[in-house]
Amino acid sequence: MPDENKSSVINNGVLKYEDLDHGFRELVANTPGGEKLANCYQCGTCTAGCPVSELRESYSPKRILKMALLGMKEQILTSPELWQCTQCHVCVAHCPQDVRCADIIRVLRQLAVGGGYVPQRLYDEAERIDVDLREERIKLTEELCKQNTGVK
C-alpha cells in the first residue's frame, strides 16, 4: 500500500483513533460475504498460503483484513492491493476460523465501487481478468496433458 495513503491515518507508526471509521467493520460484516470478518484473529494463514503473496512479498490478505477490522476505510478502499487478489480461495480453504478472506475482499471491492472510490469499470475488468486467467489455465493444462500423455 502506498505510503501517502498510510500517512493520513498513521503518524510515526501510530494509528490516529479519530481518523478511523468505527462503523466500517460492521458495514463489512453486515454485507453478504463479509459476515465472518470478526472471526479473524490475524494468524496469517491466509497470507502464508496466498499465491499472490508468494509472487509479491508486499501483498498481504492478513493486512487487508486487519485494515478492515480497524476501520481504515479510506486506506483499504483506495488500495491497489484489493485488486491483486485472484479470488482463488486458497485463503478460504486454509483459514482455521473460516473467515472467507476472498469473499471479504470481494465485499471490499463492491464497497469501493459503491462508495465512489473506484469506477465500476475497475471492478468489471478485475472480474473479467479472474475468469480469463482460469479459462487460460484450463486450456493450457489440457494442451499440456495432451502433449505429455498422448490423450486427445
Stockholm file with secondary structure:
# STOCKHOLM 1.0

chainA/1-152         MPDENKSSVINNGVLKYEDLDHGFRELVANTPGGEKLANCYQCGTCTAGCPVSELRESYSPKRILKMALLGMKEQILTSPELWQCTQCHVCVAHCPQDVRCADIIRVLRQLAVGGGYVPQRLYDEAERIDVDLREERIKLTEELCKQNTGVK
#=GR chainA/1-152 SS CCHHHHHTTEETTEECGGGSCTTHHHHHHTSTTCTTGGGCCCCCHHHHHCHHHHHCTTCCHHHHHHHHHHTCHHHHHTCGGGGTCCCCCHHHHHCTTCCCHHHHHHHHHHHHHHTTSSCHHHHHHHHHHHHHHHHHHHHHHHHHHHHHHCCC
#=GC SS_cons         CCHHHHHTTEETTEECGGGSCTTHHHHHHTSTTCTTGGGCCCCCHHHHHCHHHHHCTTCCHHHHHHHHHHTCHHHHHTCGGGGTCCCCCHHHHHCTTCCCHHHHHHHHHHHHHHTTSSCHHHHHHHHHHHHHHHHHHHHHHHHHHHHHHCCC
//
